[in-house]
């Protein structure tokens, strides 16, 4: 079995004016500090003026990895060169491998003029190293360096990315291209998803994508709450009646997989009879993506790096922003194929990669699959009820159309996170060891990929359908739908909760939990 990894995202288009990068969206629809006794990470920060003595201040010994954040010119296709912020001059950043439970040290140099955050997505680390200013993580100073030490966990496919807020600046946040893959091996070096020694997995590349590409009708259960829909549509109609335009969205020109547009990178080379394990990350700032390979199916074995209870074979993958899928593909349909997005226009602008069988050459072929709806519950534990929570938190997501200088403002229970990047009083309070349920109700027509920092959660209800046994760290909450997830409060400290769409997070869609 050959392991192979893909990360995907869409590149912003060239900006020459405010109008160029903003387009009107079409109508559719007091804080508790982390006790030092339980901290899982350590860090040291060196300011720019101290760089000459950085090695002495950062401690004895070499780090496991050194990452450099810097501006780079990236060729995504011949005569297509874009400006990006990269890790180690690579787009996407290098694959980082860790061993679960084995302490690791990473030294991060910031060669830009802007303070930066580097978030360890999906890992149970302390607030000091998690990489979110909203949790109190120190910034990596402009022209400075930070060395952090932490214990990687849990095992599986994770990733790292910037956590700076971008607002209207499309050269900041995840619009900039800052994302890279992480693979954490189990202590026993065992497990179905353990990559082999093949150099193929050493050459992982990521893709960045942004914008909003697909509507709510791709998933199951496709059950909208009439109450939420009525409230959301009424609010929008009232806004439009007052003469407000639809809120801005971000426009894009190029798409890449593993840093190259379709047809301009190395193909995925396979042999008939092989089974190939694909690790796929949607590293975009804002988009939901689909992926299909004509004549083949994907056997999903893990979601967000966590082995699924029920592996299932399906023809199309769907990934919300920051979601990961690990899937096996049996190579039994020789030829030269396009593995790409269902959207013809997006494939035409680069959203795909060529899969080439040994002994076959020629123009790659795309054949659209039959209609298919994505359903998380396919991979859950059938017939098993979820445990009862100790407490349930109600959450209602809503959109205030074009309320923030033309951008949509987002609220959770009527409260929008301040535009300033930093810590505010927590809205939800946890007690260590208790099981909590988040009942999320989406009163907008947008799909929200919801992420909870420093914890994993179990999906317990999707649009009225009970589920159990499916562990994730991002879940798509459909337009006018309800989703419930449970998590155990087992990682004390301030904890950020947000929509992983950069445009939503930046304009209010965040809140904080703390531990009592």
DAKA-V122974 format. One record per residue. N is the residue number from 1. PSI is psi in whole degrees, 0 to 359 (* if undefined). OMEGA is omega as a letter, one per 20 degrees, with the letter a starting at -180 (* if undefined). D_FIRST is the distance of its C-alpha to the first C-alpha in whole Angstrom. Layout:
N&PSI&OMEGA&D_FIRST + N&PSI&OMEGA&D_FIRST
//
This chain:
1&130&r&0 + 2&129&r&4 + 3&145&r&7 + 4&148&a&10 + 5&142&r&13 + 6&141&r&16 + 7&142&a&20 + 8&153&r&23 + 9&169&r&26 + 10&136&a&29 + 11&142&r&32 + 12&156&r&35 + 13&163&a&38 + 14&134&a&41 + 15&127&r&43 + 16&346&r&47 + 17&170&r&49 + 18&319&a&49 + 19&327&a&49 + 20&324&a&46 + 21&358&r&43 + 22&134&r&45 + 23&148&a&45 + 24&133&r&46 + 25&139&r&44 + 26&152&r&45 + 27&133&r&46 + 28&189&q&44 + 29&*&*&44 + 30&136&b&52 + 31&135&a&48 + 32&128&r&47 + 33&155&r&46 + 34&121&r&43 + 35&135&a&45 + 36&337&a&44 + 37&340&a&43 + 38&9&a&40 + 39&139&r&39 + 40&358&a&35 + 41&156&r&35 + 42&154&r&38 + 43&155&r&39 + 44&135&a&41 + 45&136&r&42 + 46&126&a&44 + 47&164&a&46 + 48&319&a&47 + 49&344&a&50 + 50&8&a&48 + 51&332&a&45 + 52&329&r&47 + 53&22&a&47 + 54&317&a&44 + 55&325&r&42 + 56&315&a&45 + 57&327&a&45 + 58&350&r&41 + 59&165&a&41 + 60&145&r&40 + 61&153&a&37 + 62&144&r&34 + 63&163&r&32 + 64&323&r&28 + 65&149&r&28 + 66&125&r&31 + 67&137&r&30 + 68&124&r&33 + 69&122&a&34 + 70&158&r&36 + 71&138&a&37 + 72&154&r&35 + 73&128&a&35 + 74&126&r&32 + 75&113&a&31 + 76&347&r&29 + 77&161&r&30 + 78&130&a&33 + 79&14&r&36 + 80&94&a&35 + 81&128&a&35 + 82&155&r&35 + 83&131&a&36 + 84&165&r&34 + 85&123&a&34 + 86&166&r&31 + 87&121&r&29 + 88&36&r&30 + 89&24&a&30 + 90&143&a&27 + 91&104&i&26 + 92&186&a&24 + 93&168&a&25 + 94&152&r&22 + 95&128&r&20 + 96&127&r&21 + 97&133&r&19 + 98&166&r&21 + 99&128&a&21 + 100&130&r&23 + 101&355&a&26 + 102&116&a&27 + 103&142&a&29 + 104&154&r&29 + 105&133&r&31 + 106&130&r&31 + 107&124&a&34 + 108&118&r&34 + 109&133&r&37 + 110&102&a&38 + 111&17&r&39 + 112&175&r&41 + 113&10&a&44 + 114&130&r&43 + 115&143&a&42 + 116&158&r&38 + 117&142&r&36 + 118&114&a&33 + 119&134&r&31 + 120&86&a&28 + 121&129&r&27 + 122&358&a&26 + 123&148&r&27 + 124&80&a&30 + 125&177&r&32 + 126&165&r&36 + 127&334&a&38 + 128&334&a&39 + 129&355&a&35 + 130&325&r&34 + 131&45&r&35 + 132&119&r&37 + 133&331&a&41 + 134&339&r&42 + 135&355&a&41 + 136&8&r&43 + 137&128&r&40 + 138&145&r&42 + 139&154&r&41 + 140&114&a&40 + 141&151&r&43 + 142&130&a&43 + 143&28&a&43 + 144&189&a&42 + 145&148&r&40 + 146&133&r&38 + 147&129&a&36 + 148&149&r&35 + 149&134&a&34 + 150&168&r&32 + 151&110&a&29 + 152&132&r&26 + 153&152&i&25 + 154&171&r&24 + 155&153&r&20 + 156&188&a&17 + 157&108&r&17 + 158&189&r&21 + 159&173&r&23 + 160&150&a&26 + 161&164&r&29 + 162&151&r&33 + 163&27&r&35 + 164&144&r&38 + 165&142&a&40 + 166&325&a&40 + 167&237&a&43 + 168&7&a&44 + 169&106&a&43 + 170&11&r&40 + 171&19&a&39 + 172&172&a&38 + 173&206&a&36 + 174&351&r&33 + 175&335&a&34 + 176&341&a&34 + 177&11&a&30 + 178&98&r&30 + 179&147&r&27 + 180&156&a&23 + 181&152&r&20 + 182&135&r&20 + 183&124&a&17 + 184&117&r&19 + 185&151&r&17 + 186&160&a&19 + 187&325&a&21 + 188&359&a&19 + 189&37&a&16 + 190&178&r&15 + 191&153&a&13 + 192&334&a&11 + 193&9&a&11 + 194&123&r&11 + 195&148&r&9 + 196&191&a&8 + 197&1&a&11 + 198&137&r&10 + 199&346&r&13 + 200&317&a&11 + 201&350&r&12 + 202&346&a&15 + 203&42&r&16 + 204&138&r&17 + 205&153&a&20 + 206&163&r&22 + 207&146&r&24 + 208&134&r&27 + 209&151&r&29 + 210&170&a&32 + 211&189&a&35 + 212&113&a&35 + 213&341&a&33 + 214&148&r&33 + 215&185&a&35 + 216&351&a&35 + 217&10&a&35 + 218&347&a&31 + 219&163&r&30 + 220&154&i&31 + 221&134&a&33 + 222&71&a&36 + 223&112&r&39 + 224&145&r&41 + 225&123&a&44 + 226&322&a&47 + 227&316&r&49 + 228&319&a&46 + 229&316&r&46 + 230&316&a&50 + 231&315&a&50 + 232&315&r&48 + 233&323&r&50 + 234&318&r&53 + 235&318&r&52 + 236&316&r&51 + 237&321&r&54 + 238&318&r&56 + 239&313&a&55 + 240&325&r&55 + 241&334&r&59 + 242&2&r&60 + 243&9&r&58 + 244&140&r&55 + 245&171&r&52 + 246&147&a&49 + 247&153&a&47 + 248&148&r&45 + 249&171&a&41 + 250&135&r&40 + 251&152&a&39 + 252&160&a&36 + 253&322&a&36 + 254&149&r&32 + 255&147&r&29 + 256&154&r&25 + 257&128&a&22 + 258&37&r&21 + 259&3&a&24 + 260&148&r&25 + 261&156&r&26 + 262&128&r&25 + 263&357&a&25 + 264&14&r&26 + 265&176&r&23 + 266&135&r&20 + 267&163&r&18 + 268&110&a&14 + 269&126&a&13 + 270&170&r&11 + 271&147&r&11 + 272&135&r&12 + 273&347&r&10 + 274&155&r&6 + 275&125&a&5 + 276&129&r&6 + 277&114&r&7 + 278&128&r&10 + 279&115&a&13 + 280&128&r&16 + 281&129&r&20 + 282&97&a&23 + 283&21&a&25 + 284&167&r&28 + 285&328&a&32 + 286&354&a&33 + 287&147&r&30 + 288&137&a&28 + 289&154&r&26 + 290&163&a&24 + 291&129&r&21 + 292&151&r&20 + 293&109&a&18 + 294&134&r&20 + 295&6&a&19 + 296&161&r&16 + 297&160&r&16 + 298&125&r&14 + 299&103&a&13 + 300&121&a&15 + 301&346&r&14 + 302&146&r&16 + 303&131&a&19 + 304&32&r&21 + 305&0&a&18 + 306&128&a&19 + 307&136&a&17 + 308&154&r&19 + 309&325&a&21 + 310&93&r&20 + 311&139&a&17 + 312&147&a&18 + 313&125&a&17 + 314&159&a&19 + 315&339&a&20 + 316&138&r&21 + 317&144&r&20 + 318&135&a&23 + 319&124&r&24 + 320&168&r&27 + 321&128&r&28 + 322&359&r&26 + 323&152&r&23 + 324&146&r&20 + 325&133&r&17 + 326&124&a&13 + 327&141&r&12 + 328&137&r&9 + 329&124&r&10 + 330&121&a&9 + 331&97&a&11 + 332&20&r&14 + 333&79&a&17 + 334&146&r&17 + 335&194&r&19 + 336&116&a&20 + 337&158&r&20 + 338&120&r&21 + 339&112&a&19 + 340&184&a&22 + 341&152&r&25 + 342&335&a&27 + 343&117&a&30 + 344&318&a&31 + 345&320&a&33 + 346&321&r&30 + 347&320&r&28 + 348&338&r&31 + 349&19&r&31 + 350&355&a&28 + 351&77&r&26 + 352&173&r&22 + 353&150&a&20 + 354&134&r&19 + 355&119&a&16 + 356&120&r&16 + 357&146&r&15 + 358&135&r&16 + 359&3&a&19 + 360&134&r&20 + 361&174&r&23 + 362&182&a&25 + 363&130&a&26 + 364&147&a&24 + 365&139&r&24 + 366&130&r&25 + 367&123&a&26 + 368&135&r&27 + 369&167&r&25 + 370&156&r&28 + 371&139&a&29 + 372&138&r&27 + 373&133&r&28 + 374&137&a&26 + 375&109&r&27 + 376&325&a&26 + 377&344&r&27 + 378&330&a&24 + 379&4&a&22 + 380&180&a&25 + 381&108&a&26 + 382&137&r&28 + 383&13&a&32 + 384&120&r&32 + 385&150&r&34 + 386&155&r&34 + 387&153&r&36 + 388&141&r&40 + 389&161&r&40 + 390&332&a&43 + 391&149&r&44 + 392&133&r&43 + 393&128&r&43 + 394&134&r&44 + 395&130&r&43 + 396&123&a&44 + 397&134&a&43 + 398&156&a&45 + 399&132&r&46 + 400&104&a&49 + 401&126&r&49 + 402&32&a&50 + 403&348&a&52 + 404&81&a&50 + 405&43&r&52 + 406&345&r&50 + 407&152&r&47 + 408&138&r&46 + 409&138&a&47 + 410&144&a&45 + 411&151&r&46 + 412&117&a&45 + 413&39&r&47 + 414&1&a&50 + 415&130&r&49 + 416&134&r&47 + 417&138&a&46 + 418&152&a&48 + 419&339&r&47 + 420&140&a&48 + 421&110&a&45 + 422&184&a&45 + 423&137&r&46 + 424&167&r&48 + 425&139&a&49 + 426&147&r&46 + 427&338&a&47 + 428&141&a&45 + 429&133&a&46 + 430&155&r&43 + 431&131&a&44 + 432&136&r&41 + 433&347&a&40 + 434&153&r&41 + 435&128&a&38 + 436&145&r&39 + 437&132&r&39 + 438&115&r&39 + 439&102&a&40 + 440&127&a&39 + 441&119&a&41 + 442&106&r&41 + 443&31&r&44 + 444&167&r&43 + 445&2&r&41 + 446&153&r&38 + 447&130&a&35 + 448&116&r&35 + 449&104&a&31 + 450&134&a&33 + 451&136&r&31 + 452&120&a&33 + 453&149&r&33 + 454&12&r&32 + 455&159&r&31 + 456&159&a&28 + 457&162&r&30 + 458&130&r&29 + 459&125&a&30 + 460&343&r&33 + 461&133&a&35 + 462&111&r&34 + 463&46&r&37 + 464&356&a&38 + 465&115&a&35 + 466&143&r&35 + 467&168&r&31 + 468&156&r&30 + 469&5&a&27 + 470&112&a&25 + 471&130&a&25 + 472&176&r&25 + 473&358&r&27 + 474&138&r&28 + 475&137&r&29 + 476&123&r&30 + 477&112&a&34 + 478&164&r&35 + 479&128&r&39 + 480&28&a&41 + 481&168&r&39 + 482&136&r&39 + 483&140&r&36 + 484&136&r&36 + 485&150&r&34 + 486&144&r&34 + 487&158&r&34 + 488&132&r&35 + 489&89&a&37 + 490&17&a&36 + 491&78&a&36 + 492&149&a&39 + 493&168&r&41 + 494&136&a&41 + 495&125&a&38 + 496&139&r&38 + 497&131&a&37 + 498&163&r&37 + 499&135&a&35 + 500&2&r&33 + 501&119&a&34 + 502&319&a&36 + 503&331&r&39 + 504&314&r&39 + 505&315&a&39 + 506&333&a&41 + 507&45&r&44 + 508&344&a&44 + 509&67&r&41 + 510&156&r&41 + 511&170&a&42 + 512&145&r&42 + 513&150&r&42 + 514&168&r&43 + 515&135&r&44 + 516&*&*&47
//
